[in-house]
Amino acid sequence: MTARALPRAPSSPLPPLSRLLVDVALMLADWDAHRRSRRALGRLDAHLLRDIGLSPDHVQAECAKPFWRD
């Protein structure tokens, strides 16, 4: 779900500050995806969790992780 590749010409790399800003934006997008995914996982009922092979304990542990952890 994470988009890491940016369309850019290989002959003209980004300046250092631009590269830093792109990296920060990608990191923030990853963190937001973690937050949204864990929130959605936490809303699933027991029946759906069984269907995807997850235990409530595993889901609770995953949802307790901070957004910046994989």
Biopython code that builds the backbone (N, CA, C, O; Angstrom):
import numpy as np
from Bio.PDB.StructureBuilder import StructureBuilder

atoms = [
    (1, "MET", "N", (0.816, -1.184, 0.000)),
    (1, "MET", "CA", (0.000, 0.000, 0.000)),
    (1, "MET", "C", (0.866, 1.256, 0.000)),
    (1, "MET", "O", (0.367, 2.351, -0.260)),
    (2, "THR", "N", (2.124, 1.112, 0.281)),
    (2, "THR", "CA", (3.006, 2.260, 0.360)),
    (2, "THR", "C", (3.619, 2.548, -0.994)),
    (2, "THR", "O", (4.155, 1.651, -1.644)),
    (3, "ALA", "N", (3.541, 3.785, -1.414)),
    (3, "ALA", "CA", (4.143, 4.198, -2.687)),
    (3, "ALA", "C", (5.511, 4.789, -2.394)),
    (3, "ALA", "O", (5.616, 5.892, -1.858)),
    (4, "ARG", "N", (6.546, 4.064, -2.740)),
    (4, "ARG", "CA", (7.901, 4.523, -2.466)),
    (4, "ARG", "C", (8.573, 5.110, -3.698)),
    (4, "ARG", "O", (9.478, 5.934, -3.563)),
    (5, "ALA", "N", (8.165, 4.718, -4.872)),
    (5, "ALA", "CA", (8.818, 5.175, -6.087)),
    (5, "ALA", "C", (8.164, 6.460, -6.588)),
    (5, "ALA", "O", (6.945, 6.553, -6.726)),
    (6, "LEU", "N", (9.001, 7.423, -6.851)),
    (6, "LEU", "CA", (8.522, 8.682, -7.404)),
    (6, "LEU", "C", (8.945, 8.783, -8.867)),
    (6, "LEU", "O", (10.082, 8.459, -9.211)),
    (7, "PRO", "N", (8.049, 9.223, -9.710)),
    (7, "PRO", "CA", (8.450, 9.384, -11.114)),
    (7, "PRO", "C", (9.400, 10.564, -11.261)),
    (7, "PRO", "O", (9.017, 11.714, -11.049)),
    (8, "ARG", "N", (10.629, 10.268, -11.621)),
    (8, "ARG", "CA", (11.612, 11.329, -11.843)),
    (8, "ARG", "C", (12.670, 10.813, -12.799)),
    (8, "ARG", "O", (12.900, 9.609, -12.913)),
    (9, "ALA", "N", (13.289, 11.722, -13.461)),
    (9, "ALA", "CA", (14.320, 11.368, -14.437)),
    (9, "ALA", "C", (15.594, 10.963, -13.702)),
    (9, "ALA", "O", (16.030, 11.685, -12.805)),
    (10, "PRO", "N", (16.206, 9.829, -14.055)),
    (10, "PRO", "CA", (17.424, 9.399, -13.383)),
    (10, "PRO", "C", (18.588, 10.352, -13.600)),
    (10, "PRO", "O", (19.514, 10.377, -12.790)),
    (11, "SER", "N", (18.567, 11.138, -14.674)),
    (11, "SER", "CA", (19.685, 12.035, -14.947)),
    (11, "SER", "C", (19.634, 13.316, -14.106)),
    (11, "SER", "O", (20.614, 14.059, -14.053)),
    (12, "SER", "N", (18.498, 13.577, -13.451)),
    (12, "SER", "CA", (18.402, 14.790, -12.635)),
    (12, "SER", "C", (17.884, 14.445, -11.238)),
    (12, "SER", "O", (16.690, 14.573, -10.965)),
    (13, "PRO", "N", (18.790, 14.005, -10.351)),
    (13, "PRO", "CA", (18.359, 13.671, -8.992)),
    (13, "PRO", "C", (17.871, 14.917, -8.243)),
    (13, "PRO", "O", (18.236, 16.048, -8.564)),
    (14, "LEU", "N", (17.050, 14.669, -7.257)),
    (14, "LEU", "CA", (16.524, 15.778, -6.470)),
    (14, "LEU", "C", (17.624, 16.400, -5.616)),
    (14, "LEU", "O", (18.542, 15.706, -5.178)),
    (15, "PRO", "N", (17.532, 17.689, -5.384)),
    (15, "PRO", "CA", (18.472, 18.328, -4.455)),
    (15, "PRO", "C", (18.271, 17.747, -3.048)),
    (15, "PRO", "O", (17.203, 17.212, -2.749)),
    (16, "PRO", "N", (19.281, 17.849, -2.189)),
    (16, "PRO", "CA", (19.197, 17.237, -0.857)),
    (16, "PRO", "C", (17.970, 17.660, -0.039)),
    (16, "PRO", "O", (17.326, 16.811, 0.578)),
    (17, "LEU", "N", (17.641, 18.938, -0.025)),
    (17, "LEU", "CA", (16.492, 19.387, 0.753)),
    (17, "LEU", "C", (15.194, 18.819, 0.194)),
    (17, "LEU", "O", (14.315, 18.413, 0.956)),
    (18, "SER", "N", (15.070, 18.786, -1.106)),
    (18, "SER", "CA", (13.878, 18.211, -1.735)),
    (18, "SER", "C", (13.781, 16.729, -1.422)),
    (18, "SER", "O", (12.698, 16.230, -1.116)),
    (19, "ARG", "N", (14.893, 16.023, -1.495)),
    (19, "ARG", "CA", (14.902, 14.590, -1.189)),
    (19, "ARG", "C", (14.459, 14.356, 0.253)),
    (19, "ARG", "O", (13.689, 13.435, 0.528)),
    (20, "LEU", "N", (14.948, 15.196, 1.177)),
    (20, "LEU", "CA", (14.564, 15.096, 2.584)),
    (20, "LEU", "C", (13.062, 15.301, 2.743)),
    (20, "LEU", "O", (12.399, 14.550, 3.458)),
    (21, "LEU", "N", (12.531, 16.315, 2.079)),
    (21, "LEU", "CA", (11.099, 16.595, 2.183)),
    (21, "LEU", "C", (10.257, 15.461, 1.594)),
    (21, "LEU", "O", (9.199, 15.128, 2.128)),
    (22, "VAL", "N", (10.720, 14.881, 0.513)),
    (22, "VAL", "CA", (10.009, 13.732, -0.076)),
    (22, "VAL", "C", (10.051, 12.549, 0.895)),
    (22, "VAL", "O", (9.044, 11.871, 1.098)),
    (23, "ASP", "N", (11.209, 12.308, 1.487)),
    (23, "ASP", "CA", (11.329, 11.199, 2.451)),
    (23, "ASP", "C", (10.411, 11.406, 3.653)),
    (23, "ASP", "O", (9.781, 10.458, 4.122)),
    (24, "VAL", "N", (10.332, 12.626, 4.148)),
    (24, "VAL", "CA", (9.444, 12.930, 5.275)),
    (24, "VAL", "C", (7.984, 12.715, 4.867)),
    (24, "VAL", "O", (7.206, 12.148, 5.635)),
    (25, "ALA", "N", (7.615, 13.156, 3.685)),
    (25, "ALA", "CA", (6.243, 12.966, 3.212)),
    (25, "ALA", "C", (5.908, 11.481, 3.084)),
    (25, "ALA", "O", (4.807, 11.064, 3.444)),
    (26, "LEU", "N", (6.842, 10.682, 2.579)),
    (26, "LEU", "CA", (6.619, 9.238, 2.464)),
    (26, "LEU", "C", (6.493, 8.581, 3.836)),
    (26, "LEU", "O", (5.673, 7.684, 4.028)),
    (27, "MET", "N", (7.308, 9.033, 4.783)),
    (27, "MET", "CA", (7.237, 8.495, 6.136)),
    (27, "MET", "C", (5.878, 8.821, 6.771)),
    (27, "MET", "O", (5.269, 7.963, 7.409)),
    (28, "LEU", "N", (5.413, 10.045, 6.597)),
    (28, "LEU", "CA", (4.112, 10.434, 7.135)),
    (28, "LEU", "C", (2.982, 9.636, 6.492)),
    (28, "LEU", "O", (2.015, 9.275, 7.163)),
    (29, "ALA", "N", (3.101, 9.364, 5.207)),
    (29, "ALA", "CA", (2.091, 8.556, 4.522)),
    (29, "ALA", "C", (2.090, 7.125, 5.068)),
    (29, "ALA", "O", (1.026, 6.530, 5.240)),
    (30, "ASP", "N", (3.274, 6.572, 5.338)),
    (30, "ASP", "CA", (3.366, 5.230, 5.933)),
    (30, "ASP", "C", (2.706, 5.206, 7.309)),
    (30, "ASP", "O", (1.937, 4.298, 7.623)),
    (31, "TRP", "N", (3.013, 6.207, 8.120)),
    (31, "TRP", "CA", (2.431, 6.269, 9.464)),
    (31, "TRP", "C", (0.914, 6.374, 9.409)),
    (31, "TRP", "O", (0.215, 5.742, 10.201)),
    (32, "ASP", "N", (0.409, 7.168, 8.481)),
    (32, "ASP", "CA", (-1.040, 7.297, 8.341)),
    (32, "ASP", "C", (-1.669, 5.977, 7.906)),
    (32, "ASP", "O", (-2.750, 5.619, 8.373)),
    (33, "ALA", "N", (-1.004, 5.261, 7.021)),
    (33, "ALA", "CA", (-1.516, 3.955, 6.585)),
    (33, "ALA", "C", (-1.537, 2.967, 7.751)),
    (33, "ALA", "O", (-2.486, 2.195, 7.889)),
    (34, "HIS", "N", (-0.493, 2.984, 8.596)),
    (34, "HIS", "CA", (-0.481, 2.115, 9.777)),
    (34, "HIS", "C", (-1.652, 2.447, 10.687)),
    (34, "HIS", "O", (-2.359, 1.553, 11.153)),
    (35, "ARG", "N", (-1.852, 3.727, 10.936)),
    (35, "ARG", "CA", (-2.926, 4.165, 11.830)),
    (35, "ARG", "C", (-4.285, 3.737, 11.297)),
    (35, "ARG", "O", (-5.108, 3.202, 12.040)),
    (36, "ARG", "N", (-4.520, 3.972, 10.009)),
    (36, "ARG", "CA", (-5.810, 3.610, 9.417)),
    (36, "ARG", "C", (-6.029, 2.107, 9.404)),
    (36, "ARG", "O", (-7.132, 1.638, 9.682)),
    (37, "SER", "N", (-4.989, 1.349, 9.083)),
    (37, "SER", "CA", (-5.111, -0.114, 9.035)),
    (37, "SER", "C", (-5.412, -0.693, 10.407)),
    (37, "SER", "O", (-6.274, -1.560, 10.550)),
    (38, "ARG", "N", (-4.700, -0.210, 11.410)),
    (38, "ARG", "CA", (-4.929, -0.727, 12.763)),
    (38, "ARG", "C", (-6.304, -0.338, 13.282)),
    (38, "ARG", "O", (-6.953, -1.122, 13.975)),
    (39, "ARG", "N", (-6.741, 0.849, 12.955)),
    (39, "ARG", "CA", (-8.082, 1.272, 13.369)),
    (39, "ARG", "C", (-9.139, 0.383, 12.709)),
    (39, "ARG", "O", (-10.096, -0.030, 13.363)),
    (40, "ALA", "N", (-8.972, 0.094, 11.435)),
    (40, "ALA", "CA", (-9.927, -0.776, 10.725)),
    (40, "ALA", "C", (-9.884, -2.195, 11.284)),
    (40, "ALA", "O", (-10.927, -2.832, 11.435)),
    (41, "LEU", "N", (-8.697, -2.692, 11.590)),
    (41, "LEU", "CA", (-8.565, -4.027, 12.170)),
    (41, "LEU", "C", (-9.280, -4.103, 13.521)),
    (41, "LEU", "O", (-9.937, -5.098, 13.827)),
    (42, "GLY", "N", (-9.151, -3.063, 14.310)),
    (42, "GLY", "CA", (-9.791, -3.029, 15.620)),
    (42, "GLY", "C", (-11.306, -3.005, 15.549)),
    (42, "GLY", "O", (-11.971, -3.344, 16.528)),
    (43, "ARG", "N", (-11.862, -2.615, 14.422)),
    (43, "ARG", "CA", (-13.320, -2.565, 14.272)),
    (43, "ARG", "C", (-13.914, -3.879, 13.774)),
    (43, "ARG", "O", (-15.136, -4.018, 13.732)),
    (44, "LEU", "N", (-13.078, -4.844, 13.397)),
    (44, "LEU", "CA", (-13.599, -6.112, 12.898)),
    (44, "LEU", "C", (-14.170, -6.943, 14.050)),
    (44, "LEU", "O", (-13.625, -6.954, 15.154)),
    (45, "ASP", "N", (-15.272, -7.633, 13.773)),
    (45, "ASP", "CA", (-15.861, -8.485, 14.819)),
    (45, "ASP", "C", (-15.163, -9.858, 14.833)),
    (45, "ASP", "O", (-14.362, -10.174, 13.954)),
    (46, "ALA", "N", (-15.489, -10.647, 15.843)),
    (46, "ALA", "CA", (-14.820, -11.938, 16.052)),
    (46, "ALA", "C", (-14.989, -12.871, 14.852)),
    (46, "ALA", "O", (-14.068, -13.612, 14.507)),
    (47, "HIS", "N", (-16.151, -12.838, 14.223)),
    (47, "HIS", "CA", (-16.404, -13.697, 13.065)),
    (47, "HIS", "C", (-15.428, -13.375, 11.920)),
    (47, "HIS", "O", (-14.848, -14.280, 11.320)),
    (48, "LEU", "N", (-15.258, -12.113, 11.633)),
    (48, "LEU", "CA", (-14.338, -11.724, 10.562)),
    (48, "LEU", "C", (-12.885, -12.017, 10.932)),
    (48, "LEU", "O", (-12.086, -12.395, 10.075)),
    (49, "LEU", "N", (-12.549, -11.845, 12.198)),
    (49, "LEU", "CA", (-11.185, -12.161, 12.629)),
    (49, "LEU", "C", (-10.886, -13.645, 12.447)),
    (49, "LEU", "O", (-9.790, -14.007, 12.019)),
    (50, "ARG", "N", (-11.842, -14.500, 12.765)),
    (50, "ARG", "CA", (-11.653, -15.934, 12.542)),
    (50, "ARG", "C", (-11.469, -16.220, 11.053)),
    (50, "ARG", "O", (-10.642, -17.049, 10.674)),
    (51, "ASP", "N", (-12.241, -15.531, 10.209)),
    (51, "ASP", "CA", (-12.132, -15.738, 8.765)),
    (51, "ASP", "C", (-10.731, -15.424, 8.233)),
    (51, "ASP", "O", (-10.253, -16.086, 7.311)),
    (52, "ILE", "N", (-10.089, -14.439, 8.797)),
    (52, "ILE", "CA", (-8.757, -14.073, 8.311)),
    (52, "ILE", "C", (-7.647, -14.696, 9.152)),
    (52, "ILE", "O", (-6.466, -14.432, 8.924)),
    (53, "GLY", "N", (-8.029, -15.529, 10.131)),
    (53, "GLY", "CA", (-7.046, -16.293, 10.892)),
    (53, "GLY", "C", (-6.338, -15.521, 11.983)),
    (53, "GLY", "O", (-5.194, -15.828, 12.317)),
    (54, "LEU", "N", (-7.001, -14.522, 12.545)),
    (54, "LEU", "CA", (-6.397, -13.751, 13.625)),
    (54, "LEU", "C", (-7.166, -13.965, 14.923)),
    (54, "LEU", "O", (-8.392, -14.076, 14.924)),
    (55, "SER", "N", (-6.433, -14.019, 16.017)),
    (55, "SER", "CA", (-7.070, -14.136, 17.323)),
    (55, "SER", "C", (-7.314, -12.733, 17.880)),
    (55, "SER", "O", (-6.623, -11.786, 17.506)),
    (56, "PRO", "N", (-8.288, -12.603, 18.763)),
    (56, "PRO", "CA", (-8.510, -11.294, 19.399)),
    (56, "PRO", "C", (-7.274, -10.777, 20.132)),
    (56, "PRO", "O", (-7.032, -9.571, 20.168)),
    (57, "ASP", "N", (-6.493, -11.687, 20.718)),
    (57, "ASP", "CA", (-5.266, -11.263, 21.408)),
    (57, "ASP", "C", (-4.250, -10.667, 20.433)),
    (57, "ASP", "O", (-3.606, -9.661, 20.730)),
    (58, "HIS", "N", (-4.117, -11.297, 19.273)),
    (58, "HIS", "CA", (-3.194, -10.778, 18.262)),
    (58, "HIS", "C", (-3.650, -9.402, 17.784)),
    (58, "HIS", "O", (-2.835, -8.494, 17.619)),
    (59, "VAL", "N", (-4.939, -9.255, 17.564)),
    (59, "VAL", "CA", (-5.486, -7.969, 17.105)),
    (59, "VAL", "C", (-5.280, -6.898, 18.164)),
    (59, "VAL", "O", (-4.916, -5.765, 17.845)),
    (60, "GLN", "N", (-5.510, -7.251, 19.419)),
    (60, "GLN", "CA", (-5.315, -6.278, 20.496)),
    (60, "GLN", "C", (-3.862, -5.824, 20.562)),
    (60, "GLN", "O", (-3.580, -4.639, 20.744)),
    (61, "ALA", "N", (-2.940, -6.780, 20.411)),
    (61, "ALA", "CA", (-1.508, -6.429, 20.431)),
    (61, "ALA", "C", (-1.152, -5.540, 19.245)),
    (61, "ALA", "O", (-0.393, -4.582, 19.390)),
    (62, "GLU", "N", (-1.698, -5.855, 18.072)),
    (62, "GLU", "CA", (-1.414, -5.049, 16.881)),
    (62, "GLU", "C", (-1.986, -3.639, 17.021)),
    (62, "GLU", "O", (-1.331, -2.661, 16.663)),
    (63, "CYS", "N", (-3.190, -3.540, 17.535)),
    (63, "CYS", "CA", (-3.843, -2.229, 17.672)),
    (63, "CYS", "C", (-3.180, -1.375, 18.754)),
    (63, "CYS", "O", (-3.297, -0.149, 18.732)),
    (64, "ALA", "N", (-2.486, -2.011, 19.695)),
    (64, "ALA", "CA", (-1.817, -1.276, 20.757)),
    (64, "ALA", "C", (-0.489, -0.666, 20.313)),
    (64, "ALA", "O", (0.074, 0.173, 21.016)),
    (65, "LYS", "N", (0.016, -1.085, 19.148)),
    (65, "LYS", "CA", (1.293, -0.548, 18.649)),
    (65, "LYS", "C", (1.132, 0.927, 18.303)),
    (65, "LYS", "O", (0.075, 1.340, 17.827)),
    (66, "PRO", "N", (2.160, 1.712, 18.534)),
    (66, "PRO", "CA", (2.111, 3.101, 18.080)),
    (66, "PRO", "C", (2.152, 3.183, 16.554)),
    (66, "PRO", "O", (2.644, 2.266, 15.897)),
    (67, "PHE", "N", (1.649, 4.249, 16.002)),
    (67, "PHE", "CA", (1.504, 4.376, 14.560)),
    (67, "PHE", "C", (2.833, 4.301, 13.811)),
    (67, "PHE", "O", (2.847, 3.947, 12.632)),
    (68, "TRP", "N", (3.933, 4.621, 14.456)),
    (68, "TRP", "CA", (5.199, 4.653, 13.746)),
    (68, "TRP", "C", (5.876, 3.280, 13.685)),
    (68, "TRP", "O", (6.893, 3.136, 13.005)),
    (69, "ARG", "N", (5.342, 2.274, 14.373)),
    (69, "ARG", "CA", (5.937, 0.933, 14.315)),
    (69, "ARG", "C", (5.316, 0.103, 13.227)),
    (69, "ARG", "O", (4.110, 0.185, 12.992)),
    (70, "ASP", "N", (6.126, -0.702, 12.551)),
    (70, "ASP", "CA", (5.609, -1.628, 11.529)),
    (70, "ASP", "C", (4.905, -2.779, 12.173)),
    (70, "ASP", "O", (4.402, -3.662, 11.478)),
]
sb = StructureBuilder()
sb.init_structure("model")
sb.init_model(0)
sb.init_chain("A")
sb.init_seg("    ")
for serial, (resi, resn, name, xyz) in enumerate(atoms, 1):
    if name == "N":
        sb.init_residue(resn, " ", resi, " ")
    sb.init_atom(name, np.array(xyz, "f"), 0.0, 1.0, " ", f" {name:<3s}", serial, name[0])
structure = sb.get_structure()
